[in-house]
Amino acid sequence: MILPNLTPLKSSPNPSDLSAIETAAPLSSTAGTKSLKARLRNNEILYGIFLLSFSPTFAEISGLAGYDFAVVDMEHGPGGISDALECLRALATTRTPAILRLPESSPTWAKKALDLGPQGIMFPMIDSPKAAKKAVSYCRFPPAGVRGSAHTVVRASDYGIDEGYLNNYEEELLIMCQVESEDGVKKVEEIAAVDGVDCVQMGPLDLSASMGYLWDPGHKKVREMMRTAEKGVLEGGEAYLSGFAMPHDGPLVLKSRGYHMVAGAVDIGLFRSAAVEDVRRFKMSLMDGSDDDDDQRGETKDGDEKYWSE
């Protein structure tokens, strides 16, 4: 699915809208030592970012900025497993939990992703409880599931150094199933009730597309379908609700409707917006002659741009 920050520029959330959300604390806090599942059970509201660029630098900056989690997106990003690994390593230096979104729900992709050791894994296009049960089985070793075992040498177990990995991996791994179609919404209560599904991740853009409103995810009928899905998850009481902030559905609005995980930004979208605005401001200054001598010498008056100075 296409993500919200790849829509028109106005879709980027206003930072002021996030002030009331319990975003990540600085690295000196204890938040970085708690798993995502532990923080959700503590009723925290988590705010994250999607990483489509597969840039370890952007991943590291995201972690240092204080996001509670980062989703490395192999469904729509250009990278694969080896590219995702470098992003996970960059996030690890900032103690930021990584979630891997798979290109598809399959045992092969799940196995390779889980062996990297993310805190969470996200399965796209889950539209039935049967599909959700399969997704969970891909994350479990036999006899509980079908995950292939190389736990003695893979990164998930610290290359075999973590002798307690097999005892703890189920408790610490966050399993997320995306509901992003009309068929999925019809079965959302059953999907949310599947044992092992920790979060139901709503996909508003693919949902709108499945309803015939690809260009209008804010359409009344799409909103109504979203509310139906949200109600189904929340009333089930087993899985947490997770989703994307949209231009018509800001982070605080999602929080007020019961979401415990909110993604409000995409690395490519943030850079795109900043780049477009930078060019626009320069071209506008040429047209209106607003730059003064100080600006032309690089001596900006905006304190937020002080990083340009030497």
C-alpha positions in Angstrom: 0.0 0.0 0.0 1.1 3.6 -0.6 1.9 5.4 2.6 0.4 8.7 3.8 3.6 10.8 3.5 3.7 10.0 -0.2 0.4 11.9 -0.7 0.3 15.7 -1.2 2.6 17.8 1.0 -0.1 18.9 3.4 -0.4 15.3 4.6 2.7 15.7 6.8 1.5 15.9 10.4 2.0 19.1 12.3 4.5 18.5 15.1 2.3 20.4 17.5 -0.4 17.8 16.9 1.9 15.2 18.6 2.5 17.1 21.9 -0.1 15.1 23.8 1.1 11.7 22.5 3.5 9.8 24.7 6.4 9.8 22.3 9.7 8.2 22.9 11.9 9.6 25.7 15.5 10.4 25.2 18.1 7.7 25.1 18.9 8.2 28.8 15.4 7.0 29.8 14.4 3.4 30.6 11.9 3.3 27.7 14.6 2.0 25.4 15.0 -1.1 27.7 11.3 -2.1 27.5 10.0 -4.1 24.6 7.2 -2.8 22.5 4.8 -5.4 23.9 5.7 -4.5 27.5 5.0 -0.8 26.7 1.7 -1.6 25.1 0.7 -3.7 28.1 1.6 -0.6 30.2 -1.0 1.2 28.2 1.5 3.5 26.5 0.7 5.3 23.2 3.6 4.7 20.8 4.5 7.0 17.9 6.6 5.7 15.0 8.0 6.2 11.5 8.1 4.1 8.3 11.4 3.8 6.6 11.2 3.2 2.8 14.6 4.6 1.8 16.6 1.8 3.4 19.1 4.4 4.3 20.9 3.4 7.5 21.6 7.2 8.0 17.9 8.0 7.9 17.2 5.1 10.2 19.8 6.3 12.7 18.5 9.9 12.6 15.0 8.5 13.2 16.1 6.7 16.3 18.0 9.6 17.7 15.0 11.9 17.0 13.0 9.8 19.6 10.5 7.7 17.6 9.2 4.8 19.7 9.5 2.4 16.8 10.6 2.3 13.2 9.0 0.1 10.5 11.5 -1.0 7.9 9.2 -1.4 4.9 10.1 -4.3 2.6 6.6 -4.2 1.0 7.0 -0.9 -0.7 10.6 0.1 -0.1 13.3 -1.0 -2.7 15.4 -3.1 -0.2 15.5 -6.7 0.8 16.8 -8.6 3.8 20.4 -7.6 3.5 19.4 -3.9 3.2 17.0 -4.2 6.1 19.8 -5.6 8.2 21.8 -2.4 7.9 18.8 -0.4 9.0 18.3 -2.7 12.0 21.9 -2.2 13.0 21.6 1.6 12.8 18.4 1.6 14.9 20.1 -0.7 17.4 22.7 2.0 18.1 19.9 4.3 19.3 18.0 1.5 21.1 15.0 2.0 18.9 12.8 -1.1 18.3 12.6 -2.1 14.7 9.6 -3.7 13.0 9.9 -5.4 9.6 7.0 -5.2 7.2 7.1 -8.2 4.8 6.6 -8.0 1.1 4.0 -10.7 1.4 2.6 -13.1 4.1 4.7 -16.2 3.5 6.8 -18.6 5.6 10.0 -17.9 3.6 9.9 -14.1 4.0 8.9 -14.4 7.7 11.7 -16.8 8.4 14.4 -14.6 6.9 13.0 -11.5 8.6 12.7 -13.0 12.0 16.2 -14.3 11.9 17.4 -10.7 11.7 15.9 -10.1 15.2 13.4 -7.3 14.9 11.1 -6.6 17.8 8.1 -6.8 15.5 6.9 -8.2 12.3 4.1 -7.0 10.1 2.1 -9.1 7.7 0.4 -7.3 4.8 -3.0 -8.0 3.3 -4.5 -10.3 6.1 -8.2 -10.7 5.2 -9.3 -13.7 7.2 -8.6 -15.5 10.5 -7.1 -18.4 8.6 -4.6 -16.0 7.1 -3.9 -14.6 10.5 -3.3 -18.1 12.0 -0.9 -18.9 9.2 1.0 -15.7 9.9 1.4 -16.5 13.5 2.5 -20.1 12.6 5.3 -18.6 10.5 6.6 -16.9 13.7 6.6 -20.1 15.9 9.0 -23.0 15.9 7.6 -26.5 15.7 5.4 -28.0 17.1 3.6 -24.6 17.6 4.4 -23.4 14.1 6.4 -23.9 10.9 9.3 -21.5 11.4 12.6 -23.0 10.2 15.3 -23.1 12.9 18.8 -21.8 12.8 18.6 -20.2 16.2 22.1 -21.2 17.1 23.7 -18.9 14.6 21.3 -16.1 13.5 21.3 -12.4 14.6 17.9 -12.9 16.5 19.7 -15.0 19.1 22.8 -12.8 19.2 24.3 -15.4 16.8 23.8 -18.1 19.5 25.2 -16.1 22.4 21.8 -15.5 23.9 21.1 -18.9 25.4 17.6 -17.8 26.6 16.4 -16.9 23.1 14.1 -19.9 22.7 12.5 -19.3 26.1 11.8 -15.6 25.4 11.2 -15.0 21.7 7.5 -15.6 21.7 7.0 -13.2 24.7 9.1 -10.4 23.1 8.0 -10.6 19.4 5.2 -8.3 18.4 3.1 -9.9 15.6 1.1 -7.4 13.5 -1.5 -8.2 10.9 -2.6 -5.6 8.4 -6.3 -5.3 7.6 -6.6 -3.3 4.4 -9.6 -4.6 2.4 -13.4 -4.9 2.7 -13.0 -8.6 3.1 -10.6 -8.1 6.0 -12.9 -5.7 7.7 -15.8 -8.2 7.6 -13.6 -10.7 9.5 -11.7 -8.2 11.6 -13.1 -9.4 15.0 -12.1 -12.9 14.2 -8.6 -11.8 13.0 -8.1 -9.8 16.2 -9.1 -12.8 18.3 -6.5 -15.1 16.8 -4.1 -16.3 19.4 -0.7 -14.7 18.8 -2.0 -11.6 16.9 -0.8 -8.7 19.1 -1.8 -5.8 16.8 -4.2 -5.2 14.0 -2.7 -2.6 11.7 -5.2 -0.7 9.7 -4.4 0.1 6.0 -6.5 3.1 5.1 -5.2 3.6 1.5 -5.6 0.0 0.4 -8.9 -0.1 2.1 -10.1 2.9 0.2 -8.8 1.4 -3.0 -10.7 -1.8 -2.4 -13.8 0.2 -2.0 -13.3 2.1 -5.2 -12.0 5.3 -3.6 -8.3 5.1 -4.4 -8.1 8.9 -4.8 -10.3 9.7 -1.8 -9.3 7.8 1.4 -11.2 10.4 3.4 -14.5 9.5 1.7 -17.4 9.1 4.1 -17.9 5.5 3.2 -14.2 4.7 3.8 -14.4 6.5 7.2 -17.4 4.4 8.1 -15.7 1.2 7.1 -12.6 2.3 9.2 -14.8 2.9 12.2 -16.4 -0.5 11.8 -13.0 -2.2 11.7 -11.7 -0.2 14.7 -14.8 -1.1 16.7 -14.3 -4.8 15.9 -10.7 -4.8 17.1 -11.4 -2.8 20.3 -14.4 -4.8 21.3 -12.5 -8.0 20.9 -10.2 -6.9 23.7 -7.3 -9.1 22.6 -5.3 -7.2 20.0 -4.1 -3.6 20.1 -5.1 -1.2 17.3 -2.4 0.3 15.2 -2.5 2.6 12.2 -1.3 5.5 10.0 -2.0 9.2 10.5 -3.6 10.8 7.5 -4.4 14.4 6.4 -8.0 13.9 7.6 -7.1 11.7 10.5 -4.3 13.1 12.7 -2.3 11.3 15.4 -4.3 12.7 18.3 -7.6 11.8 16.6 -6.4 8.2 16.2 -5.3 8.2 19.9 -8.8 9.3 20.9 -10.3 6.4 19.0 -8.3 3.8 20.8 -5.1 3.4 18.8 -2.1 2.4 20.8 0.4 2.6 17.9 0.5 5.5 15.4 2.8 6.0 12.5 2.7 9.6 11.3 5.7 9.9 9.0 7.6 8.2 6.2 11.3 9.0 5.8 11.0 9.6 2.1 7.9 11.8 2.6 9.7 13.9 5.2 12.7 14.5 3.0 10.5 15.2 -0.1 8.5 17.8 1.8 11.6 19.5 3.1 13.3 19.5 -0.3 10.3 20.8 -2.1 9.8 23.6 0.5 13.5 24.5 0.4 13.4 24.9 -3.4 10.1 26.8 -3.2 11.4 29.3 -0.7 14.5 29.9 -2.7 12.6 30.5 -5.9 10.1 32.8 -4.1 13.0 34.8 -2.7 14.3 35.4 -6.2 10.9 36.6 -7.3 10.2 39.0 -4.5 13.8 39.9 -3.6 13.2 39.2 0.0 16.7 38.0 0.8 18.8 40.6 2.5 22.6 40.8 2.5 22.9 38.7 5.6 20.9 35.9 4.1 23.0 36.0 0.9 26.1 35.5 3.0 24.5 32.5 4.7 23.9 34.3 8.0 20.3 33.3 8.6 18.1 34.8 11.1 16.1 31.7 11.8 17.5 30.0 14.9 16.2 26.7 13.7 18.7 26.9 10.8 21.7 27.6 12.9 23.1 24.2 11.9 24.2 25.7 8.6 26.7 28.0 10.4 30.3 27.0 10.9 
